[in-house]
């Protein structure tokens, strides 16, 4: 069954510039793994965000892809909101893409799916 694909950006630094500990990042990725059965780290990038007070915040982030069952979307949003608090962020970027993810099993020697 096809699952909606989400892209989220996980900051690698707190807003004060200090590095987010590896254990915190690993905990977040493990929660995604438990919820979705996997995730993909697409790389890192840098982006800017206008803070509530109008200042510009530049973040270096990990781009994470995850596909969840439709009924697990609220749980995904709770995990992201929890980590927004842990990371002391005003918000975290979470994008539901227009695409879906399917996991295709290999064909057997006879040409049918296993």
N, C-alpha and C positions, 0 to 999 in steps of 0.2 A: 504494500500500500504506500502511496506517495505521501511524503511529509513536507510541511512548509519549511523552507530554509530561512534561517536567521543569521545575520551578521552582527557581531557585537565588538565593540572596541574596549579593550581592557587596558587602562593606563598603566604604564610601567613605573611611573613616579607619582608621588603625592603632589598636591598643588604647591607645596613648599620646596619642591625639587628633590626631596629625598627619595631614594629608591624603594619601591614596593618589594618587600621580602619575597624571595622565591617560594617560601612556604605558603604565603597568602595566595600567590598566583596559582600554585599547584592545588591548593584547596578549592579554588574556584573551578579550575579545569576538572577536578575530580567530581565536583557536584554536577557539572554538565555531563560528564561521562555516566554517572549513575542515572541521571534523568533520561538522557537521550541514547545511551549506549555507545557514544563516541562523539568526537568533535574533530575539527581540522584547524590548525593554526596556519593561516594564509600568509603570515609575515608580520612585519612591523611597519608603522608609518607615523607621520607627524601631522597633526591637525590643530586647528585653533577653535576655541569656544568662547563666546561672549558670556562672562559671568553675570549674575544678577545685578551686581553693582556697576556693570558696564565695562569692567576691565577685560583685557584679552588674556586668555590662558592658553598656552601652547602645550599640547600633550604629545608625548611619544607613546604609542599604544600598540598592543598586540591585537591583530585582527583574527577573530575566532569565528568559524562557521559551525553551526549546529543545526540539525534537523530533528524536530520533535513531532510526536503525535499531536494532533489538534487539541486533544483533551489535556495535554501537558503544557500548553502555552501559558496558562496562569502560573504554573509552578516555575517555568522558565523566568517569567517576569518577576516572581518573588525572589529567585536566586540573584538576578541582576540587581534588584532593588536592595537586597541585603548587602551585596558587595559594593554598591554605591555608598552605603553607609560605612562599611568597613574601610573603604578607600577615601572617605571624607570628601566625596564628590557631590556637586549639586545635582548631577544626573550622570547616567552612563548611556552611551549610544547603543541602541538596539534597533536593527532594521529587519523587518519582515520583507524578504525579497519577493519578487513576482514568481520566482521559480519554486519547484518542488524537487525533492530528492527521492530517488528510488534506489533500492539496493538490489541489483540484478545478480542472480545466482548463475554459476557457470553452466554451460551446456554439457550434457553427458556425451560420451562417444557417439551415441546413437542420434544426437541432434536435438534432444529434448532437455528441458531444464530439470535439474536434480531435485 
